């Protein structure tokens, strides 16, 4: 029989999480499909501390249980995140599905996680006894492998506030709605006084985890547009070499081509 | 528009919307056994033995040894066994049923069954198969001479893929054997098909078998032949266990284990003289799957239609349905037509391009006219409205100006527009209605002067009940609520034939109209009356000779012209449907909304068939067995769809109605394919054509 407990506070939730047989469950839009009768669930959708969207000097802080609809409607949410969330599933899925669940599910196709990766967001993880903050890039260890202890929960997502204005995002699905990403791409280019302050890219649905090649992206940081143009070929080549799509339902060649095409398009609209 | 066409709420609407409709999975499950299939995990293997776990009381295993009648499912060749006799012919072939009181326990026990196989060499490619279940051919004129005299000869190969029905409600049957009688009910299109199949498998006489239709959640042909197979399996289980047995598939099992549209491989040769196609030599090959089931009829319709809407004086046609070790393919809306209409429509565009003509103008030069000979040397006895419909659709879609504008494009997004003209033969092929079906309908009036419609026709969402009620109410001058229509039960209704072939309204509806006219003439207030009406074959029809394929293949034709405009993203290969325009002639609509709804739904299904729906079998195992992996279009994918009805009355259909249901699933695919090829500047020979195929083309061309 399915067993479930509804946590009403964060303390409650973390205490219950000590029993690691409980699977954290927020909207259930992925878990319901599995419909595993032998599992027990810890329902987190009513934990008030996980439902906030707030800002401080540096970050916009999203409670992990915030639904995509709540994120889309909140004026604090950056446009790049809103755009990605709008393309998830269908209204019913967006009303139930959460950003924390999307990240915690560990899929490289996760549409909101892609944005967390490209923005170098941080995750606040907590257990009953401790708390830590982990850059999302260090959270994904491999295919469905997370840097998350059995007694921990993702509590909050800290998304940097600044420098997200010049963004690029495309999701390629098999249809226009109710689509799982076949390839997804996000890029951020922050240029001040003709000098690139930040260049970040992320590629989803290509490998075991979302690809974030920050050391290669850094090639362009500190460069002027003209300098970047000269590096363009080497940069694309380096990214292309580093992207090795895993085998999947969608062809390897296809996904690689699309990644490079979208990267080129991102550079083009950024004037590079 | 005639008065009868004015739309009314569908009779089945309220129950379905409110949730009160009872589907096969909704019946109470107390005291019944849940059945699960033991399926072959090998594509071809001799079953040497089945080792069962210890079955608790109330649990049963049913297999070939329990079949009281013949271990054959009556469809056409009756080659699909009820349960594997000796050799399992495809992954999913049913070896037996495990039935028991607790569904979960049945699942656990099922996993403990061990099957001992001797593996045999399977065949997955019909081109490499030695077994042709059917091999037909026919000729018209003198193709050989025309080819000898041709200015130019074109030869091309075309391929189409599997298509899954994706009805929302999966297949399901309940059977109960009580007091010497077998009661079967479930989600099925053709109660009498199941009736006859169950008789043969159980050895019971006709009066001891009763088959009832439950509310159906969509079918599209997927519940035409398949329920005969499932019906026999569940009936045999009920016979052995002496308890009601229910088998309702989950989505995975439904996709893996039930029929689909036949993949096709066609070779077309065209002789062109003075800019005119003078002859076609066509070789059609359909992948039948492991058993013949419905393939004979699907193939017949395919080879009759393989010349399209064109008057080509010389034809030489061969068609085969060959065996492969895959799930048997069966009936699907369009029934053998979509494959060949794709091929002929693409071929015509390719020849036009080579002759530097616009494809639509080239097609119009060849369209058959009223009284012309058909492919099988029958006649188009009624007007062919294609030219007028082409005019409507080229205007509505802006076809010519768009085609011109899209000739020289640059940049990331490229557009294209395509147009297809097609027909669907209305009703059964050849003399089927006269010789095989012999449809009967009844109207029964009770003492309160309410009138019940008694036919074997099933409502599956297509709106036939509403149409029948409108026809009878109109002729009797009764308010529709005085006309009763409940799902058929073979114990109560005469055999008016199966709910297939776009025949229900045209053929059975006309019988009801005539019955209603008679009832009105003989009406006696307050008395019980029964009126029975029998099929009469149209006298004008040229008898259809088999196996020569000569004569009138259909009493009449429904026509469609479809245009589709696409925009292709050359960075991602994504194909965006910018617009879809359709003109459909299904004769007089008995209900305008219902027919428009049918046209829109079928058109969308046809578009999906061309550019979205891809089912791949990996050595006979279907991997994309759910809604997230088998992608069908949603309304969001084709938001701009404009459908209009062109009405050519059919004098023998009720108020001029002819076949509607399948018509929209023929022309959408070639229209999409032509739009894609125009956008990419290449010739297309294969559907489905997806984003990955777009990128393959671009890679080969080194970008465009």
Interface residues (C-beta under 8 A of the other chain):
Chain A: X33 X37 X170 X172 X174 X175 X176 X177 X178 X179 X180 X182 X183 X249 X250 X251 X253 X254 X257 X258 X261 X262 X265
Chain B: X104 X412 X570 X571 X572 X573 X574 X576 X612 X623 X624 X628 X629 X631 X633 X634 X636 X637 X690 X691 X692 X695 X696 X699
